[in-house]
């Protein structure tokens, strides 16, 4: 993402992101589904409940149709399996930053 000109901040955990000064200025969040203490979907739901409607892309090495369906229903922009296809990620990022609407094929 940096090579494409985006400013990127990385965090070791959801809690670190939530405690960061970047929370209110985050234009798009890319999070792993499986993280310690708080999962990516839990982080997204927490953000929404707290009033932060940050367009979110979830990535996972362990694709699960139930988790995918729930995340997309909850409003996640895309749910992408690893290894991540760069073109699909960029399409999801574009959707998150421009229209905030899901792409036609958001998985």
Secondary structure, DSSP 8 states (H G I E B T S, - for coil): -GGGT------SSHHHHHTSTTGGG-S-EEEESS-SSS-HHHHHHHHHHTT----EEEEESS--HHHHHHHHHHT-SEEEESS--HHHHHHHHHIIIII-S--SS--
